[in-house]
Amino acid sequence: MALYLTRFSYTPETWARLAKNPEDRRDAARSYIESVGGRLHGFWYAFGEYDGYTLWEAPDNVTMAAVSIAISGGGALAKFETTVLLTVEETLEALGRVETVGYRPPGA
């Protein structure tokens, strides 16, 4: 299964609702990914450009895209971005294939 890092920011309305009724959103995040055969590896809040980060494992990109669309379409988030993470082994395999690409820089 592939790993995915998501970065998210809540809307001001979501923060207001959470301030009135605090809840552990890890449970919700876990249920979303487990419903499609994945796993939540971590959930963190942060200072800065994003309010939080999650580390997910999902069967494939289409499955994670479905989770991302469902969450971002729910209206509670101002921003939601997903990054596919590669293992060291996958990166080494990609590096081994670089020479087969035949890239030519512009103007060369």
C-alpha positions as CSV (number, residue, x, y, z in Angstrom):
1,M,0.0,0.0,0.0
2,A,1.1,3.6,-0.7
3,L,1.7,6.3,1.9
4,Y,0.2,9.8,1.7
5,L,0.9,12.9,3.6
6,T,-2.0,15.4,3.9
7,R,-1.9,19.0,5.0
8,F,-5.1,20.7,6.0
9,S,-6.5,23.9,7.4
10,Y,-9.9,24.3,9.1
11,T,-12.2,27.1,8.3
12,P,-12.8,29.7,11.0
13,E,-16.3,28.2,11.4
14,T,-14.9,24.8,12.0
15,W,-12.5,26.1,14.7
16,A,-15.4,27.9,16.4
17,R,-17.4,24.6,16.4
18,L,-14.4,22.7,17.8
19,A,-13.9,25.4,20.5
20,K,-17.5,24.9,21.7
21,N,-17.4,21.1,21.4
22,P,-13.9,19.8,21.5
23,E,-13.4,16.4,19.9
24,D,-10.5,14.1,18.9
25,R,-10.6,14.2,15.1
26,R,-8.2,11.3,14.9
27,D,-11.2,8.9,15.4
28,A,-13.0,10.5,12.4
29,A,-9.9,10.4,10.2
30,R,-9.3,6.8,11.1
31,S,-12.8,5.8,10.2
32,Y,-12.6,7.5,6.8
33,I,-9.4,5.6,5.7
34,E,-10.4,2.3,7.3
35,S,-13.7,2.4,5.4
36,V,-11.7,2.0,2.2
37,G,-9.2,-0.6,3.4
38,G,-6.5,1.9,4.5
39,R,-4.8,2.9,7.8
40,L,-4.1,6.1,9.7
41,H,-0.5,6.2,10.8
42,G,-0.6,9.7,12.5
43,F,-2.5,12.9,13.0
44,W,-0.9,16.1,14.2
45,Y,-1.9,19.7,14.7
46,A,0.6,22.4,13.9
47,F,1.4,26.1,13.9
48,G,2.0,27.8,10.6
49,E,0.6,27.6,7.1
50,Y,-1.5,24.5,7.8
51,D,-3.5,23.6,10.9
52,G,-2.7,19.9,10.7
53,Y,-1.0,16.9,9.0
54,T,-2.0,13.3,8.6
55,L,-0.1,10.3,7.5
56,W,-2.3,7.7,5.7
57,E,-1.8,4.4,4.0
58,A,-4.2,3.5,1.2
59,P,-4.5,0.7,-1.3
60,D,-3.9,3.0,-4.3
61,N,-4.1,6.6,-5.6
62,V,-7.7,6.3,-6.7
63,T,-8.8,5.2,-3.2
64,M,-6.9,8.0,-1.6
65,A,-8.3,10.5,-4.1
66,A,-11.8,9.4,-3.1
67,V,-11.0,10.0,0.6
68,S,-9.5,13.4,-0.3
69,I,-12.5,14.4,-2.3
70,A,-14.9,13.3,0.4
71,I,-13.1,15.2,3.1
72,S,-12.4,18.4,1.1
73,G,-16.0,18.4,-0.2
74,G,-17.4,18.4,3.3
75,G,-17.0,22.1,3.9
76,A,-15.0,22.0,7.2
77,L,-11.7,22.7,5.6
78,A,-10.2,25.8,3.9
79,K,-7.3,23.8,2.4
80,F,-6.6,20.1,1.9
81,E,-3.5,18.9,0.0
82,T,-2.2,15.3,-0.5
83,T,1.3,14.3,-1.3
84,V,2.1,10.7,-2.4
85,L,5.2,9.5,-0.5
86,L,7.8,7.2,-2.1
87,T,9.8,4.6,-0.1
88,V,13.6,4.7,-0.4
89,E,13.3,1.5,-2.5
90,E,10.8,3.1,-4.9
91,T,13.0,6.1,-5.3
92,L,16.1,3.9,-6.0
93,E,14.0,2.0,-8.6
94,A,13.0,5.4,-10.2
95,L,16.7,6.5,-10.2
96,G,17.6,3.3,-12.0
97,R,15.1,4.1,-14.7
98,V,16.2,7.8,-15.3
99,E,18.5,7.0,-18.2
100,T,15.7,5.3,-20.1
101,V,13.6,8.5,-20.2
102,G,15.6,10.3,-22.9
103,Y,15.0,13.8,-21.5
104,R,16.4,16.7,-23.6
105,P,16.6,20.2,-22.0
106,P,14.8,23.0,-23.9
107,G,17.1,24.5,-26.6
108,A,19.6,21.7,-26.4
